[in-house]
Amino acid sequence: MKKILLSLVIALGLTSCAELLQMAGTMGTASVPVTEAETASGLKESLNVGIVNAVGFLGIENGFYNDALLKILLPEEAQPIIKNLKLIPGGKELVDKAVLSLNRTAEDAVKEATPIFKKAITSMTIGDAFGILFGGQNAATNYLREKTYTDLQAAFAPKVRVSLGKPLVGDVSTTKSWNALTSAYNQVAATPVGMVANLKPVNVNLEEYVTGKALDALFIKVAAEEKAIRENPVARITSLLKRVFGQLDKK
């Protein structure tokens, strides 16, 4: 009987020791704080993931065109064309081609963003990283907008200009599609019927319009990527991202 009791005590003791060691190991891992260097690296990694995804989504065919939120429509100044479409010969087809071409131009130009974003990410300080991590829902997106918007605008404008001249839809450039649409409308506006209807000629800086729309869409996508990494552990695809953004889960 003594031997049996002794064996039970030893077994319980070994079990308790094993559990204690396991708990100690877990607590040791969990209690190791995330360093400043890890936080900075994690933020940079998350931004790199975000911009690669955002540019990847938008830079493919129909990346803009098939997205109901980001699809580029005719400029506000061109709305009279839509309202008076039946006055323009082949008006609907001209509008459809122009809209598709505008979106193809943005899809072609958006790839210019990646190196500019990466430059801003590389120059991020540890102070920037902490400010972004604990700075709220769109802190990273706002940081990138502040640091890159002017450079992006400068890089996008000439790229958009070139893209507008490319035969991206049916061997016809966006510029030609747009000119065909506005010329047809402006001709109607100049007729006596158009004058009686008070139709005004449409003149739009297409390069400026597409550049602005493309940049707006880009930051909307970057914000969506940031939101996913902040809120969804599944979106934290590396151990460093899990460790750094796991700090937010405890708050």
C-alpha positions in Angstrom: 0.0 0.0 0.0 2.9 2.4 0.8 4.5 1.7 -2.5 1.2 2.4 -4.3 0.7 5.7 -2.4 4.3 6.7 -3.1 3.9 6.0 -6.8 0.7 8.2 -6.9 2.5 11.1 -5.2 5.4 10.9 -7.6 3.0 10.7 -10.6 1.1 13.7 -9.4 4.3 15.6 -8.7 5.6 14.9 -12.2 2.3 16.0 -13.8 2.3 19.2 -11.7 5.9 19.9 -12.7 5.1 19.3 -16.4 2.1 21.6 -16.2 4.1 24.3 -14.3 7.0 24.1 -16.9 4.5 24.4 -19.7 2.8 27.4 -18.1 6.1 29.0 -17.3 7.1 28.6 -21.0 3.9 30.1 -22.2 4.1 33.0 -19.7 7.7 33.6 -20.6 6.9 33.9 -24.3 3.8 36.0 -23.7 5.6 38.4 -21.3 8.4 39.2 -23.7 7.6 42.8 -24.7 7.6 43.9 -28.3 10.7 46.0 -28.9 10.8 49.4 -30.6 12.8 47.9 -33.4 10.1 45.1 -33.9 7.3 47.7 -33.9 9.0 49.7 -36.6 9.8 46.6 -38.7 6.3 45.4 -38.2 4.7 48.6 -39.3 7.0 48.8 -42.4 6.1 45.2 -43.2 2.4 45.9 -42.9 2.6 48.9 -45.1 4.5 47.0 -47.7 1.9 44.3 -47.7 -0.9 46.8 -47.9 0.5 48.7 -50.8 1.4 45.6 -52.8 -2.2 44.4 -52.3 -3.7 47.8 -53.1 -1.7 48.4 -56.2 -2.2 44.7 -57.2 -6.0 45.0 -57.0 -6.2 48.2 -58.9 -3.5 47.7 -61.5 -5.1 44.7 -63.2 -7.6 44.9 -66.0 -11.0 45.9 -64.6 -9.4 46.8 -61.2 -11.2 50.1 -61.4 -13.9 49.4 -63.9 -15.5 46.4 -62.0 -15.3 48.1 -58.6 -18.6 49.9 -58.0 -17.0 52.2 -55.4 -13.9 53.1 -57.4 -15.1 53.0 -61.0 -14.3 56.3 -62.7 -17.4 57.9 -64.2 -17.6 61.0 -66.4 -16.5 64.2 -64.7 -19.1 66.3 -63.1 -18.6 68.9 -65.8 -19.7 66.3 -68.4 -23.0 65.5 -66.7 -24.9 67.6 -69.3 -23.8 65.0 -71.9 -25.6 62.2 -69.9 -28.7 64.4 -69.5 -28.9 65.1 -73.3 -27.6 61.7 -74.5 -30.4 61.1 -77.0 -29.4 64.3 -78.8 -26.0 62.9 -79.7 -25.7 60.3 -82.5 -24.4 57.1 -81.0 -24.3 58.8 -77.6 -24.5 55.8 -75.3 -21.8 53.9 -77.1 -19.5 57.0 -77.0 -20.1 57.3 -73.3 -19.5 53.6 -72.6 -16.2 53.7 -74.5 -15.1 56.9 -72.8 -15.8 55.5 -69.3 -14.1 52.2 -70.0 -11.1 54.1 -71.4 -10.9 56.4 -68.3 -10.7 53.3 -66.1 -8.1 51.6 -68.3 -6.0 54.7 -68.1 -6.1 54.6 -64.2 -5.4 50.9 -64.2 -2.3 51.5 -66.4 -1.0 54.4 -64.3 -1.5 53.2 -60.8 1.5 50.9 -60.8 3.7 54.1 -60.5 2.7 54.2 -56.8 4.7 51.3 -55.5 8.3 52.8 -55.5 7.1 56.1 -54.1 5.3 54.4 -51.3 8.3 52.2 -50.6 10.5 55.2 -50.3 8.2 56.8 -47.7 8.1 53.5 -45.8 11.9 53.2 -45.8 12.3 56.6 -44.2 9.8 55.9 -41.4 11.3 56.5 -37.9 10.6 54.5 -34.7 8.6 57.5 -33.5 6.5 57.4 -36.7 5.9 53.7 -36.2 4.6 54.0 -32.6 2.4 57.0 -33.7 0.9 54.9 -36.5 0.4 51.7 -34.5 -1.5 53.4 -31.7 -2.8 56.3 -33.8 -6.2 55.1 -34.8 -8.0 53.3 -37.6 -6.4 55.2 -40.6 -3.1 56.4 -39.1 -0.9 54.5 -41.5 -3.0 55.6 -44.6 -2.9 59.2 -43.4 0.9 59.0 -42.9 1.4 57.7 -46.4 -1.0 60.3 -47.8 0.9 63.1 -46.0 4.3 61.8 -47.1 3.6 60.7 -50.7 0.7 62.6 -52.2 2.7 65.4 -53.8 5.2 62.9 -55.2 2.5 60.5 -56.4 0.7 63.4 -58.1 3.9 64.4 -59.9 4.6 60.8 -61.0 1.0 60.0 -62.0 0.3 63.1 -64.1 2.9 62.3 -66.9 2.0 58.6 -66.7 -1.7 59.4 -67.0 -0.9 61.7 -70.0 0.9 58.8 -71.7 -1.8 56.3 -70.8 -4.5 58.6 -72.2 -2.8 58.4 -75.5 -2.5 54.6 -75.5 -4.9 52.5 -77.6 -6.2 50.7 -74.5 -9.8 50.0 -75.7 -10.5 48.6 -79.1 -7.3 50.2 -80.6 -8.6 53.6 -79.7 -7.0 55.8 -77.0 -8.9 57.4 -74.1 -8.1 60.8 -75.6 -9.8 59.9 -78.9 -12.8 58.3 -77.1 -13.2 61.4 -75.0 -12.8 63.8 -77.9 -15.3 61.8 -79.9 -17.8 62.1 -77.1 -17.3 65.8 -76.2 -17.0 66.9 -79.8 -20.3 65.2 -80.7 -21.9 66.9 -77.7 -20.3 70.3 -78.3 -21.5 70.3 -81.9 -25.0 69.8 -80.7 -24.6 72.5 -78.0 -23.6 74.9 -80.8 -26.7 74.3 -82.9 -29.8 76.5 -82.5 -31.5 73.6 -80.7 -28.6 73.4 -78.3 -28.6 77.1 -77.7 -32.4 77.1 -77.0 -31.8 74.2 -74.6 -29.0 76.3 -73.0 -26.4 73.5 -73.5 -22.9 74.6 -72.6 -19.7 73.2 -74.2 -17.9 70.7 -72.1 -14.2 71.3 -71.5 -12.4 69.1 -68.9 -8.7 68.7 -68.0 -8.8 64.9 -68.4 -5.3 64.3 -67.2 -6.0 66.2 -63.9 -9.3 64.5 -63.5 -8.0 60.9 -63.9 -4.9 61.6 -61.8 -7.1 62.7 -58.9 -9.5 59.8 -59.2 -6.7 57.3 -59.4 -5.1 58.7 -56.3 -8.4 58.7 -54.3 -9.0 55.1 -55.2 -5.4 54.1 -54.3 -5.7 55.5 -50.8 -9.2 54.0 -50.3 -7.6 50.6 -51.0 -4.6 51.2 -48.8 -7.1 52.2 -46.0 -9.0 48.9 -46.5 -5.7 47.0 -46.2 -4.8 48.8 -43.1 -8.2 48.1 -41.5 -7.9 44.4 -42.3 -4.4 44.1 -40.7 -5.6 46.0 -37.6 -8.8 44.1 -37.0 -8.4 40.7 -38.6 -5.7 38.4 -37.2 -5.9 36.3 -40.4 -4.6 39.2 -42.4 -1.4 39.3 -40.3 0.4 36.9 -42.6 3.8 36.8 -40.8 4.8 36.1 -37.3 6.1 39.7 -36.9 2.8 41.2 -38.0 1.0 38.9 -35.5 3.4 40.0 -32.7 3.3 43.7 -33.4 -0.4 44.1 -34.1 -1.3 41.6 -31.4 -0.6 44.5 -29.0 -3.8 46.2 -30.3 -5.8 43.1 -29.4 -5.0 43.6 -25.7 -6.3 47.2 -25.6 
